[in-house]
Amino acid sequence: MALWDKDRKTWLHGIIALLLGFIVLWISLSMPGLHHRLVDGVNGVLYFWEKPAMELRSIISLSSNWVLERASLHERVEQLELKNQALREALQLASVVSQEPRMSYVNALVTLRYAGDWWTEIRVDKGSAHGIELGAAVTSDGCLVGRVTRVGDNYAWIELITSSTFLIAAAVDETRDLGIVNGDGRGNLRLLYIPESGRVKRGMSISTSLMSDLIPPGVPIGTVLAEEEPREGFFPLRIQAGAHLTQLYSVQIFVGRKK
């Protein structure tokens, strides 16, 4: 009996549901606009609950994206700062490593130049009291003009590169051929002991080679003018001095290197 009551209730519920379905179908067919009104009504009721939820969801989504983007940007900024710091350290290290000691010179005025020894020597108004030493290189307008041969407290004598007894190691900058620069006592210069190779041409520059601590390498001497007749298998090169040797009013004397 209890089983029958249970089955009857199930059938009863099914019949009621079927009748309600027919009623809803009939209402929908007889009044087409009612469906939309019902949907709109339900939406209107749910709006007050759904809208805040959707807004809250949007805010949470935007906040989450902002936090993630901020974290990503922060990480990128940190990486860029690390790279920037590494570059600064590399530049500082490079500047320390590549920084060379600066040449230090003393300016001196020419106080005496004998007419008979015009191309041989001059005297200047600076001496050992100013740090000048024997053998120091002397320049004018950045080009070699001689070296110190005698020193007093407040004066020094300088042998000019055009002196017949002047000898100094030099190199052709473009080819690195080595030779000796020598004057003839009459204002002319030659680069000696250059083998015939055809590499040295007119206009190439000549500069000092490494000789001593008081004559730095790379000081310009002059430029090649022409090749002369061979002597003992070598071809002397006539040189045009880089400095104006006839107009020496002041010179710079090398006194060492500053770090």
C-alpha positions in Angstrom: 0.0 0.0 0.0 2.8 2.4 0.9 4.5 1.5 -2.5 1.2 2.3 -4.3 1.0 5.6 -2.5 4.5 6.5 -3.5 3.9 5.6 -7.2 0.7 7.5 -7.1 2.4 10.6 -5.8 5.0 10.3 -8.6 2.3 10.1 -11.3 0.4 12.9 -9.7 3.5 15.2 -9.8 4.1 14.3 -13.4 0.5 15.1 -14.4 0.7 18.4 -12.6 3.9 19.3 -14.3 2.5 18.3 -17.6 -0.6 20.5 -17.1 1.6 23.4 -16.0 3.7 23.0 -19.1 0.6 23.0 -21.3 -0.7 26.1 -19.5 2.6 27.9 -20.0 2.7 26.9 -23.7 -0.9 28.1 -24.2 -0.1 31.4 -22.5 3.0 31.8 -24.6 1.2 31.1 -27.9 -1.8 33.3 -27.0 0.3 36.2 -25.7 3.7 36.3 -27.5 4.9 39.4 -25.7 4.4 37.9 -22.3 7.6 35.8 -22.6 9.7 38.9 -23.1 8.0 40.7 -20.3 8.6 37.8 -18.0 12.3 37.7 -19.0 12.6 41.4 -18.6 10.9 41.2 -15.2 13.2 38.5 -14.0 16.2 40.5 -15.3 14.9 43.6 -13.6 14.7 41.7 -10.3 18.1 40.1 -10.7 19.7 43.4 -11.9 20.0 44.7 -8.3 22.0 41.5 -7.4 23.7 40.8 -10.7 25.0 44.3 -11.4 27.0 44.8 -8.2 28.4 41.3 -8.6 29.5 42.0 -12.2 31.0 45.4 -11.1 32.8 43.7 -8.3 34.1 41.0 -10.7 35.3 43.7 -13.1 37.1 45.6 -10.3 38.7 42.4 -9.0 39.8 41.5 -12.5 41.2 44.9 -13.2 42.9 45.0 -9.8 44.4 41.7 -10.4 45.7 42.7 -13.9 47.1 46.0 -12.5 48.9 44.1 -9.7 50.4 41.6 -12.2 51.4 44.4 -14.6 52.9 46.4 -11.8 54.9 43.4 -10.6 56.1 42.8 -14.1 57.1 46.4 -14.6 58.8 46.5 -11.3 60.8 43.4 -12.2 61.7 44.9 -15.6 62.8 48.1 -13.8 65.0 46.1 -11.5 66.6 44.3 -14.4 67.2 47.5 -16.2 68.7 49.1 -13.1 71.0 46.1 -12.7 72.1 46.3 -16.4 72.6 50.1 -16.0 74.7 49.6 -12.9 76.8 46.9 -14.7 77.3 49.2 -17.7 78.4 52.1 -15.4 80.9 49.8 -13.6 82.2 48.6 -17.0 82.6 52.1 -18.2 84.4 53.2 -15.0 86.6 50.1 -15.3 87.3 50.8 -18.9 88.1 54.5 -18.2 90.5 53.5 -15.4 92.2 50.8 -17.5 92.4 52.9 -20.7 93.4 56.1 -19.0 97.0 56.8 -19.8 99.3 59.0 -17.9 99.4 62.6 -19.2 102.6 64.1 -20.5 103.9 66.9 -18.4 105.9 69.8 -19.9 107.4 73.0 -18.7 107.1 76.1 -20.8 110.4 78.0 -21.4 111.3 81.1 -23.3 114.3 81.2 -25.7 116.8 83.7 -24.3 119.8 83.1 -26.6 120.5 81.8 -30.1 123.8 82.5 -31.7 123.8 83.4 -35.4 126.8 81.1 -36.0 125.1 78.2 -34.3 121.6 79.0 -35.5 120.8 75.4 -36.5 122.7 73.9 -33.6 121.5 75.0 -30.2 119.5 77.5 -28.2 119.3 78.6 -24.5 116.1 78.8 -22.5 115.1 80.4 -19.1 114.2 77.2 -17.2 116.5 74.8 -15.6 116.9 72.1 -12.9 115.0 74.2 -10.4 112.0 73.7 -12.6 112.4 69.9 -13.0 114.3 69.9 -16.2 116.8 67.0 -16.7 119.6 66.2 -19.2 118.3 64.4 -22.3 114.7 65.6 -22.0 112.8 66.1 -25.2 111.9 69.6 -26.3 108.9 70.5 -28.5 107.3 73.4 -30.1 103.7 73.3 -31.3 103.7 69.6 -30.4 106.6 68.7 -32.7 110.1 67.7 -31.6 112.8 70.5 -31.9 115.6 69.0 -29.8 116.7 67.8 -26.5 118.4 69.2 -23.4 122.2 68.9 -23.3 123.2 71.2 -20.4 121.3 72.3 -17.4 121.8 75.0 -14.8 119.5 76.1 -11.9 117.6 78.6 -14.0 118.7 77.9 -17.6 119.2 75.0 -20.0 120.9 74.5 -23.4 119.1 72.6 -26.1 120.6 70.9 -29.1 118.3 71.3 -32.1 117.3 68.4 -34.3 119.0 70.2 -37.2 122.4 69.9 -35.5 124.9 67.6 -37.3 125.6 65.7 -34.0 121.9 65.2 -33.2 120.8 61.6 -33.5 117.4 60.1 -32.4 115.5 56.9 -33.1 112.4 57.5 -35.2 109.7 55.6 -37.1 107.6 56.1 -40.2 104.1 56.1 -38.7 102.4 54.5 -41.7 104.8 51.6 -42.3 106.6 51.4 -38.9 110.0 51.4 -40.6 112.7 52.3 -38.1 115.6 54.7 -38.6 117.7 57.5 -37.2 116.9 61.2 -37.6 120.0 63.4 -38.2 120.5 67.1 -39.0 123.3 68.6 -41.2 123.9 71.8 -39.3 122.3 73.8 -42.1 118.6 73.4 -41.4 118.1 70.1 -43.2 116.8 66.8 -41.7 117.2 63.2 -42.9 115.9 59.8 -41.8 118.8 57.4 -42.2 119.1 53.6 -42.4 115.8 53.0 -44.2 116.1 50.0 -46.5 114.8 50.2 -50.1 111.4 48.7 -49.9 109.2 51.1 -51.8 106.8 51.4 -48.9 107.8 54.8 -47.7 106.2 57.6 -49.7 106.3 61.4 -49.8 104.0 62.9 -47.2 104.3 60.1 -44.6 104.8 61.3 -41.1 107.8 60.6 -38.9 107.7 60.4 -35.1 110.0 59.5 -32.2 110.5 55.8 -31.3 111.0 54.6 -27.8 114.4 55.7 -26.5 114.3 56.8 -22.8 111.9 57.9 -20.1 112.7 61.6 -21.1 111.9 61.2 -24.8 108.4 59.7 -25.1 107.5 57.7 -28.2 105.1 59.1 -30.8 106.2 62.8 -30.7 105.9 64.1 -34.3 109.1 65.1 -36.0 108.1 65.9 -39.6 107.0 64.5 -42.9 108.9 62.7 -45.8 109.9 65.0 -48.6 111.9 62.9 -50.9 114.2 59.9 -51.2 117.9 60.6 -51.8 120.7 58.6 -53.4 121.4 55.3 -51.7 124.3 55.0 -49.2 125.7 51.6 -48.2 122.4 49.9 -49.2 120.2 52.3 -47.5 118.1 55.2 -48.9 118.1 58.4 -46.8 114.8 60.2 -46.7 114.8 64.0 -46.6 112.4 65.3 -44.0 110.4 68.5 -43.6 110.4 69.5 -39.9 107.0 69.8 -38.3 108.0 72.8 -36.1 108.9 76.3 -37.3 112.6 76.0 -36.4 113.4 79.6 -37.6 110.8 81.1 -35.3 111.5 79.5 -31.9 110.4 82.0 -29.3 109.2 79.5 -26.7 109.4 75.8 -26.3 108.0 73.0 -24.1 110.4 70.7 -22.2 109.3 67.2 -21.2 109.6 66.6 -17.4 107.8 63.3 -17.0 104.3 61.8 -16.8 101.4 62.6 -14.6 98.9 59.8 -13.5 
